[in-house]
Amino acid sequence: MFYLQQLINGLTQGSMYALMAIGLAMIIGIVGLVSFVNGEVIMIGAFGGFFALSVLKLNAFWAMLFGFAASALLSVGIEYVCYRPFRTKPTNNALISTIGLSIFIKSLGQVVFGTEPKFVPDAFGIKYVAIGEIRVGYVQIAILATVVLLSGILQYVLNRTRMGISLRAVSMDKQAAALLGVNVNHTVLIGNLIGCGLGGVSGVLMGIYYNSVQAIMGASVAMKAFAAVVFGGLTSIPGAAIGGVILGIVENFAVTAFSSGYRDIVAFVILIGVLLWRPSGILG
C-alpha cells in the first residue's frame, strides 16, 4: 500500500512535469530552437495564479486562467524580442537572446516579488478520498483532471482545426508552409503563445500543490521540463507527456528511498542516460 501511495504521488508530480514538457515541446517544434527562458515563463504563470488566489481571492479555475494569460502575454514579448528579429538569420542570436531575457526576468522577479517563497492558499482544502489505506487528495484529482483535459484539448486543436494544421505544417517546414499560404509569423506566435500558456498553468498547479511559489523557481522547473522533453523526443508532444510522468514517478520513489536531496539529481541522471542511450528520445 505504501508504494501504491507513492505511485499516486508520483503520477501527480509527473502530470505537472508532463504539462510543462508539452508546452516546451510545442515551443521547440514550432519555433525551432530550445528556449532558455521557459523556466521564467512558468514562474510568471505561477505568480499569476498566486495573485488570483491570494490577492483577488478567486478559485483555482480563475487562478489557472490568470496563469495562462500571464505566461501567454510574456510569450508575445519573447516572440518580438528573441525570435522574430533573428528568424531568417543563420546564427545563434535567438538562442543567446533567450538566455539574456531569462536572466533579466529572473532578476526583475526577485526585485518585484522578493527572494523568499510566497505562501499559496490551499485551493481545495485538505479533503481526500480514502480507498482502504490509500488517500487521494482533492488537489491531486484536480491536477490530474486538469492535465488530462488540457492535453485532450491540445490534441483536438492540433489534429482537427485549421490552426492546428498550420502549426504542424510550420513545425515540419517553415518555407514550404509559407509557399502554401501559411502566415508563418502569425502561426509561430500562436504556437509559442499556447506552449507558454500551458507552462504557466503548470506553474499554477505546482504552486497549489506545494503551497508556495518563488521568483527563483524557474531554473529548477526548466531543468525538469527539458529532461522530460529530451526523454520523450524534443518535438514529440506524446513523448514529452510520457517523459514527464516517468520523471515524476522515478523522482518520487528516489526521494522515498533516499532523501529529498536526490530530487533534482534524478532529472540530471535521466537526462544524461537518455542522451547516451537514445539521443532522439523514446518516441524520436
Salt bridges, closest charged atoms under 4 A:
GLU79 OE2 - ARG84 NE 3.04
GLU79 OE2 - ARG87 NH2 2.84
GLU251 OE1 - LYS224 NZ 3.21
GLU251 OE2 - ARG263 NH1 3.07
ASP264 OD1 - LYS224 NZ 3.22
